[in-house]
Amino acid sequence: MTHKTLTMLSLAVLLMFFTVCEKNVNPKQDLQDNEQEMGRWDLVWIDEFDGDAIDDQKWNKLLWRPGWVNNELQAYTDRDTNLFIRDGRLVIRGLIEPGYTGTDHAGTDYSADFTSGRMNTAGLSTWTYGRFDIRAKLPKGRGSWPAIWMLGANISTAGWPHCGEIDIMEHVGYDDGNIHASIHTTDYNHMVGTQRSGQVTVQTATDSFHVYSLEWDSTYIRYLVNNDPYFFIYNDSNGNENRWPFDSPHYMILNLAIGGDWGGAQGIDNSAFPMEMEVDFVQAFKKSEHSKNINITLGVDMKHETISGTGVWVSGGNISSGQPGGLQMKLVDGTTIWETHLILPPSSNYTFKFRNGHYPDTWSGGWETVPDECGVDSYNNRQFFVTESDTTFPVICFGKCTDCD
């Protein structure tokens, strides 16, 4: 590629490539030390499962009958055959036990052919914003559905999905190694097909331990595996709780479901039992007093374009991969320039295109065609990097690498 027409700043903004590779983090302290050295996070809560039993000051063991949610087949019990500590790790074990009988938390008797475990921190520890690291090895076998996730603490009054759900990690056994991250809200949830979800392949997810992470702030949610980010959601709600109920406390949940609408979509392999999800540690961090987000301004000149009635948007790439519509821009008075102001984590990078028009239900229509010399990846997206300082990027002409003049 030739870059003669670009300024040095535009070159840095638009043309650099960023390579993300999978790392298998082994020592418990590695990730924590890395974050603390950067000065961004302070550890506020931890369970390394080093005791002889699960700490009931940190975790609730749930008692549920089969079919309570998602048509799942397991009963959740508090038995030490389903939930226990082994060699300094939490083990959540799914068992095939035809004819098992028990009583759920409401006093209802049931029978079940499968049992498993589910724990949460409700009423014990909740968090609003922060970073959460969970090092885990996932179960292998068709029919397994392990999850690491968070629910709004007000679920008993607000109900689901208005309380908000943040899925840090979901995996189904028939699709080995495909890790999913999602949010569910009133406006964005799987019941109406609008949930915002991302995925990443971790080929050894069921063979070795990996660190599944969430960074959650008032303006964004970011998902990482082994400290490599792979999915990003920006808060474009303008205060609408139906879109963003994530400014209130949430609690942590660890569980291994068997079967159900998703986990059982291709049946259950009875020969795969016992199934086990092992958890090495759960860590919660808050931002350090020295940490700050970065203010970013992006601009595009539309002087050669006929503007759609719904305006201009930043869309596609990884900055809005979970929402076809993208992030709205505003016209600068007296100009043909459209701008958007974003608050983003430092030392992060994003791909995108400018889009003429709002298309919330489709990935078709309105896209600019980015020239090869300033595009990256298979979609020829634009790219920008967030440093440690607030930045206003040069205004770029729609469909070009430089300004419009």
C-alpha positions as CSV (number, residue, x, y, z in Angstrom):
1,M,0.0,0.0,0.0
2,T,1.1,3.6,-0.6
3,H,0.5,6.2,2.1
4,K,1.8,9.3,0.4
5,T,-1.5,11.2,0.6
6,L,-1.9,10.7,4.3
7,T,-0.5,12.9,7.1
8,M,1.6,11.1,9.7
9,L,-1.3,11.4,12.2
10,S,-3.8,10.0,9.8
11,L,-1.4,7.2,9.1
12,A,-1.2,6.3,12.8
13,V,-4.9,6.6,13.1
14,L,-6.1,4.7,10.1
15,L,-3.4,2.2,8.9
16,M,-1.8,0.5,11.9
17,F,-2.7,-3.1,12.4
18,F,-3.2,-4.6,15.8
19,T,-2.7,-8.3,16.3
20,V,-4.5,-10.1,19.1
21,C,-3.3,-13.6,20.0
22,E,-4.5,-16.1,22.4
23,K,-2.5,-16.5,25.6
24,N,-3.0,-19.3,28.1
25,V,-2.6,-17.6,31.5
26,N,-1.5,-20.2,34.1
27,P,-0.4,-18.6,37.4
28,K,-3.2,-17.1,39.4
29,Q,-1.4,-13.9,39.9
30,D,-0.2,-13.1,36.4
31,L,-3.3,-11.2,35.2
32,Q,-3.8,-9.4,38.5
33,D,-0.2,-8.3,38.5
34,N,-0.4,-7.1,34.9
35,E,-3.5,-5.0,35.6
36,Q,-2.1,-3.5,38.8
37,E,1.2,-2.6,37.1
38,M,-0.8,-0.5,34.6
39,G,-2.4,1.2,37.6
40,R,-5.9,0.8,36.3
41,W,-7.5,-1.6,38.7
42,D,-7.6,-2.3,42.5
43,L,-8.6,-5.7,43.7
44,V,-11.8,-5.6,45.9
45,W,-13.0,-9.2,46.1
46,I,-11.5,-12.6,45.5
47,D,-12.1,-16.3,45.9
48,E,-9.3,-18.6,45.0
49,F,-11.2,-21.7,46.4
50,D,-8.2,-22.7,48.6
51,G,-10.2,-23.9,51.5
52,D,-11.7,-27.3,52.3
53,A,-15.3,-26.2,51.4
54,I,-17.1,-23.5,49.4
55,D,-17.2,-20.3,51.4
56,D,-20.9,-19.6,52.4
57,Q,-20.0,-16.0,53.3
58,K,-19.3,-15.5,49.6
59,W,-21.6,-17.9,47.7
60,N,-25.2,-19.1,47.8
61,K,-25.9,-22.7,46.6
62,L,-29.2,-22.7,44.8
63,L,-31.9,-25.4,44.9
64,W,-33.9,-25.5,41.7
65,R,-36.1,-28.2,40.1
66,P,-35.7,-29.1,36.4
67,G,-37.3,-26.8,33.9
68,W,-37.2,-23.7,36.1
69,V,-35.6,-21.7,33.2
70,N,-34.9,-22.3,29.5
71,N,-36.4,-25.8,29.7
72,E,-33.2,-27.1,31.3
73,L,-33.2,-30.7,32.4
74,Q,-31.0,-30.6,35.5
75,A,-31.9,-30.1,39.1
76,Y,-29.6,-27.8,40.9
77,T,-28.6,-29.2,44.3
78,D,-26.3,-28.2,47.1
79,R,-24.8,-31.7,47.5
80,D,-21.0,-32.1,47.5
81,T,-21.4,-34.4,44.6
82,N,-22.5,-31.4,42.4
83,L,-20.6,-28.5,44.1
84,F,-17.2,-29.0,45.8
85,I,-13.6,-27.9,46.2
86,R,-10.8,-30.1,44.7
87,D,-7.1,-29.2,44.6
88,G,-7.8,-25.5,45.2
89,R,-10.5,-25.2,42.5
90,L,-14.2,-25.1,42.5
91,V,-15.8,-28.0,40.7
92,I,-19.4,-27.7,39.4
93,R,-20.3,-31.3,38.3
94,G,-23.2,-32.4,36.1
95,L,-24.3,-35.9,36.7
96,I,-26.7,-38.3,35.0
97,E,-28.9,-39.7,37.8
98,P,-32.2,-41.2,36.4
99,G,-35.0,-41.1,39.0
100,Y,-33.2,-38.6,41.4
101,T,-35.7,-36.9,43.7
102,G,-35.4,-33.7,45.7
103,T,-37.0,-30.6,46.9
104,D,-36.4,-27.1,45.5
105,H,-36.1,-23.8,47.3
106,A,-39.8,-23.2,47.3
107,G,-40.5,-26.6,48.9
108,T,-41.7,-28.3,45.7
109,D,-40.8,-31.9,45.3
110,Y,-39.4,-33.1,41.9
111,S,-37.8,-35.9,40.1
112,A,-34.9,-35.4,37.7
113,D,-32.6,-37.5,35.5
114,F,-29.7,-35.0,35.7
115,T,-28.2,-33.0,38.6
116,S,-25.8,-30.1,38.6
117,G,-24.7,-27.0,40.6
118,R,-25.4,-23.3,40.5
119,M,-24.0,-20.6,42.9
120,N,-24.4,-16.9,43.1
121,T,-23.3,-13.9,45.3
122,A,-26.8,-12.4,45.7
123,G,-27.2,-10.7,49.1
124,L,-23.6,-11.2,49.8
125,S,-21.6,-9.2,47.2
126,T,-22.7,-7.0,44.4
127,W,-20.9,-4.6,42.1
128,T,-21.6,-1.6,39.9
129,Y,-18.9,-1.3,37.3
130,G,-15.4,-2.8,37.5
131,R,-13.4,-5.6,36.0
132,F,-14.1,-9.3,36.7
133,D,-11.7,-12.1,35.9
134,I,-12.7,-15.8,36.1
135,R,-10.2,-18.5,35.3
136,A,-12.0,-21.6,34.3
137,K,-11.9,-24.9,32.4
138,L,-15.2,-25.7,30.7
139,P,-16.9,-29.1,30.5
140,K,-16.7,-31.2,27.3
141,G,-19.7,-33.0,26.0
142,R,-22.9,-32.4,23.9
143,G,-25.7,-31.2,26.2
144,S,-23.5,-29.1,28.5
145,W,-24.2,-25.4,29.0
146,P,-21.8,-23.7,31.4
147,A,-22.1,-20.0,32.2
148,I,-20.4,-17.2,34.0
149,W,-22.6,-14.2,34.3
150,M,-24.2,-11.4,36.3
151,L,-27.8,-10.3,37.1
152,G,-29.2,-7.0,38.3
153,A,-29.7,-7.2,42.1
154,N,-33.2,-5.7,41.7
155,I,-34.5,-8.7,39.7
156,S,-37.1,-9.5,42.4
157,T,-38.8,-6.1,41.9
158,A,-37.8,-5.1,38.3
159,G,-38.0,-8.6,36.8
160,W,-36.0,-10.0,33.9
161,P,-34.8,-8.7,31.5
162,H,-35.4,-5.1,32.9
163,C,-33.0,-5.8,35.7
164,G,-30.2,-6.4,33.2
165,E,-28.1,-9.5,32.5
166,I,-24.4,-9.5,31.5
167,D,-23.1,-12.9,30.2
168,I,-19.4,-13.0,30.6
169,M,-19.0,-16.5,29.2
170,E,-21.4,-19.0,27.7
171,H,-20.5,-22.2,26.0
172,V,-22.6,-25.1,24.6
173,G,-21.0,-28.5,24.3
174,Y,-22.2,-29.3,20.7
175,D,-20.2,-26.2,19.6
176,D,-16.9,-26.9,21.3
177,G,-14.6,-23.9,21.7
178,N,-17.0,-21.2,20.7
179,I,-17.2,-18.7,23.5
180,H,-20.2,-16.3,23.7
181,A,-20.7,-13.0,25.4
182,S,-24.0,-11.1,25.6
183,I,-26.2,-8.5,27.3
184,H,-29.9,-8.9,27.9
185,T,-32.2,-5.9,28.6
186,T,-35.8,-4.9,28.0
187,D,-35.0,-3.7,24.5
188,Y,-32.1,-6.1,23.7
189,N,-32.7,-9.7,24.6
190,H,-32.9,-13.1,23.0
191,M,-36.7,-13.5,23.6
192,V,-37.3,-10.9,20.8
193,G,-34.1,-11.7,18.8
194,T,-32.4,-8.4,19.6
195,Q,-29.7,-9.4,22.2
196,R,-26.2,-8.0,21.6
197,S,-23.8,-10.8,21.4
198,G,-20.2,-11.5,20.4
199,Q,-18.2,-14.7,20.2
200,V,-14.6,-15.8,20.0
201,T,-13.0,-19.2,19.3
202,V,-10.9,-20.6,22.2
203,Q,-9.9,-24.0,20.8
204,T,-8.7,-25.4,24.1
205,A,-11.6,-24.1,26.2
206,T,-12.6,-27.6,27.4
207,D,-9.0,-28.9,27.7
208,S,-7.2,-26.1,29.7
209,F,-7.9,-23.1,31.8
210,H,-8.5,-19.6,30.4
211,V,-9.3,-16.3,32.0
212,Y,-12.7,-14.9,31.0
213,S,-13.0,-11.2,31.7
214,L,-15.5,-8.4,31.8
215,E,-14.7,-4.7,31.9
216,W,-17.8,-2.7,32.8
217,D,-18.1,1.1,33.0
218,S,-20.9,3.6,32.7
219,T,-20.2,4.1,29.0
220,Y,-19.2,0.7,27.8
221,I,-18.9,-3.1,28.3
222,R,-15.9,-4.9,27.0
223,Y,-15.3,-8.7,27.0
224,L,-11.8,-10.3,27.0
225,V,-10.3,-13.8,27.0
226,N,-6.8,-14.1,28.4
227,N,-6.7,-10.3,28.5
228,D,-7.4,-10.1,24.7
229,P,-10.6,-8.1,24.0
230,Y,-13.0,-9.6,21.5
231,F,-16.4,-7.9,21.9
232,F,-17.4,-4.3,22.8
233,I,-20.8,-2.6,23.6
234,Y,-21.1,1.1,23.8
235,N,-23.8,2.7,25.9
236,D,-25.9,4.6,23.4
237,S,-29.0,4.6,25.6
238,N,-29.2,8.3,26.5
239,G,-30.4,7.3,29.9
240,N,-33.1,4.8,28.7
241,E,-33.0,1.9,31.2
242,N,-34.8,-0.3,28.7
243,R,-31.5,-0.3,26.8
244,W,-29.0,0.1,29.5
245,P,-29.9,-1.0,33.1
246,F,-26.2,-1.4,33.9
247,D,-25.8,1.6,36.3
248,S,-27.0,-0.4,39.3
249,P,-25.6,-3.3,41.4
250,H,-25.3,-6.8,39.8
251,Y,-24.3,-10.1,41.4
252,M,-22.2,-13.0,40.0
253,I,-23.5,-16.4,39.0
254,L,-21.6,-19.6,38.1
255,N,-23.6,-22.6,36.9
256,L,-23.5,-25.7,34.7
257,A,-26.9,-26.3,32.9
258,I,-27.7,-29.6,31.2
259,G,-29.8,-29.5,28.0
260,G,-32.3,-26.7,27.7
261,D,-33.3,-24.6,24.7
262,W,-29.8,-23.9,23.7
263,G,-27.6,-26.4,25.5
264,G,-29.8,-29.3,24.4
265,A,-30.5,-28.1,20.8
266,Q,-28.5,-31.1,19.5
267,G,-29.4,-33.5,22.2
268,I,-27.3,-34.8,25.2
269,D,-24.4,-37.3,25.1
270,N,-25.1,-39.5,28.1
271,S,-21.6,-41.0,27.8
272,A,-20.0,-37.6,28.5
273,F,-21.0,-37.6,32.2
274,P,-19.8,-36.7,34.6
275,M,-19.3,-33.2,33.2
276,E,-17.3,-30.7,35.1
277,M,-16.7,-26.9,35.0
278,E,-13.6,-26.1,37.1
279,V,-13.0,-22.6,38.4
280,D,-9.6,-21.6,39.6
281,F,-10.4,-18.1,40.8
282,V,-13.0,-15.3,40.7
283,Q,-11.6,-11.7,41.1
284,A,-13.5,-8.4,41.1
285,F,-11.7,-5.1,40.7
286,K,-12.7,-1.4,40.8
287,K,-11.0,1.4,39.0
288,S,-8.0,2.8,40.7
289,E,-8.1,6.5,41.6
290,H,-5.4,7.1,38.9
291,S,-7.4,5.4,36.2
292,K,-9.5,7.4,33.7
293,N,-11.4,6.9,30.5
294,I,-10.4,8.7,27.4
295,N,-12.5,11.2,25.5
296,I,-12.5,10.7,21.7
297,T,-13.9,12.8,18.9
298,L,-14.5,11.3,15.4
299,G,-15.5,13.4,12.5
300,V,-16.6,12.9,8.9
301,D,-17.2,15.4,6.1
302,M,-20.3,14.7,4.1
303,K,-20.0,17.6,1.7
304,H,-20.1,15.3,-1.4
305,E,-23.0,13.2,-0.1
306,T,-26.8,13.5,0.1
307,I,-27.6,12.9,3.7
308,S,-30.1,10.3,4.7
309,G,-33.0,11.5,6.8
310,T,-31.7,9.5,9.7
311,G,-28.3,11.1,9.7
312,V,-24.8,9.7,9.8
313,W,-23.6,6.9,12.0
314,V,-20.4,5.2,13.1
315,S,-21.1,1.5,12.5
316,G,-19.7,-2.0,11.8
317,G,-16.3,-3.2,12.8
318,N,-15.8,-4.0,16.4
319,I,-17.1,-0.7,17.9
320,S,-20.7,-1.7,17.2
321,S,-20.6,-5.3,16.1
322,G,-23.5,-6.2,18.2
323,Q,-25.9,-3.6,16.8
324,P,-26.3,-3.0,13.0
325,G,-27.5,0.6,13.6
326,G,-24.3,1.9,15.1
327,L,-23.5,5.0,17.1
328,Q,-25.2,8.3,16.1
329,M,-23.3,11.3,15.0
330,K,-24.4,15.0,15.1
331,L,-24.0,17.7,12.5
332,V,-21.7,20.5,13.4
333,D,-23.7,23.8,13.0
334,G,-22.8,25.7,9.8
335,T,-20.7,22.9,8.3
336,T,-21.0,19.6,6.4
337,I,-19.1,17.8,9.2
338,W,-20.7,15.2,11.4
339,E,-19.1,14.4,14.8
340,T,-19.5,11.9,17.6
341,H,-17.9,12.1,21.1
342,L,-17.1,8.8,22.8
343,I,-15.7,7.8,26.2
344,L,-13.5,4.8,25.8
345,P,-11.0,2.7,27.8
346,P,-7.3,3.7,27.3
347,S,-5.0,1.6,25.3
348,S,-7.8,0.1,23.2
349,N,-8.4,0.0,19.5
350,Y,-11.5,-0.1,17.2
351,T,-12.6,-0.7,13.7
352,F,-15.6,0.9,12.0
353,K,-17.1,2.6,8.9
354,F,-19.1,5.7,8.5
355,R,-22.7,5.0,7.5
356,N,-25.1,7.3,5.8
357,G,-28.4,6.4,7.4
358,H,-29.7,4.4,10.3
359,Y,-30.4,0.7,9.7
360,P,-31.1,-0.9,13.1
361,D,-32.4,-4.2,11.6
362,T,-30.0,-4.9,8.8
363,W,-26.3,-4.8,7.9
364,S,-27.2,-3.6,4.4
365,G,-27.3,0.0,3.2
366,G,-25.6,3.3,3.6
367,W,-22.0,2.1,3.9
368,E,-19.1,4.1,2.7
369,T,-16.5,2.4,0.5
370,V,-13.2,2.7,2.2
371,P,-10.1,2.8,-0.2
372,D,-7.7,-0.1,0.3
373,E,-4.9,2.3,1.4
374,C,-6.7,3.2,4.6
375,G,-8.7,0.1,5.2
376,V,-7.9,-2.9,7.4
377,D,-9.3,-6.5,7.8
378,S,-11.5,-8.4,5.4
379,Y,-14.2,-5.7,5.4
380,N,-11.8,-2.9,4.7
381,N,-12.9,-1.1,7.9
382,R,-11.3,2.1,9.2
383,Q,-9.3,1.8,12.4
384,F,-8.4,4.1,15.3
385,F,-6.3,3.7,18.5
386,V,-7.1,5.1,21.9
387,T,-4.0,6.2,23.8
388,E,-3.7,7.6,27.3
389,S,-4.8,11.1,26.3
390,D,-8.0,12.7,25.1
391,T,-7.9,12.9,21.3
392,T,-9.7,14.6,18.5
393,F,-9.0,12.7,15.3
394,P,-8.7,14.5,11.9
395,V,-11.9,14.9,9.9
396,I,-12.0,12.4,7.1
397,C,-14.0,12.7,3.9
398,F,-16.8,10.1,3.5
399,G,-15.4,7.3,1.4
400,K,-11.8,8.7,1.3
401,C,-8.6,8.5,3.3
402,T,-8.1,12.2,3.6
403,D,-10.2,15.3,4.0
404,C,-12.5,16.5,1.2
405,D,-10.4,19.4,0.0
